[in-house]
């Protein structure tokens, strides 16, 4: 009887031993890191988002990025300003200097400068500039829609164009579109209408939640 007790005890201990072929228990799933989209507007870099070489391919001239010190609304980045500086030939420079000498002589005789003189002194500059401004605040779409409506009420010349969610070209000077992937409203300034459209399409193709100059937020799932 005692021998069976020893055998039984051994059997119980054996059953409590861990099976070496048993798979380890699964670890509880950990929450994946939250993916953020958006770039702090103060850190937005025009040279990274829209390089000068890309703009040059559209406008047809070599351009440089310049800070024109334009006022910036809170929550928006500085506008991206691309400038083409026309290089005058020696003949053009000499001709321009002759015009300025005649104008200065006229001003000395009259002992005053008229508005017409000031405009003439500025001349017909062959420099060109194009601007790209992004407003990616949460209210940007509605603000822009309201602004578009006010333009129509004021009799501004407006043409509907096709870029993003909604777009217009107005006053023969600007193209504004609402992006359909982000909360951004984009304004293209300068050039003629085909160039503005080409720049708008270029920006539209590059803009996405990851690089939009807006308050960083969790990516939608």
Secondary structure as UniProt FT lines:
FT   HELIX           2..16
FT   TURN            20..21
FT   STRAND          36..37
FT   HELIX           41..43
FT   HELIX           46..49
FT   HELIX           52..59
FT   STRAND          64..65
FT   TURN            74..75
FT   STRAND          80..84
FT   HELIX           90..110
FT   HELIX           115..122
FT   STRAND          128..135
FT   TURN            138..139
FT   HELIX           140..153
FT   TURN            154..155
FT   STRAND          158..161
FT   STRAND          166..170
FT   TURN            171..173
FT   STRAND          174..178
FT   STRAND          185..189
FT   HELIX           193..206
FT   TURN            209..211
FT   STRAND          217..218
//
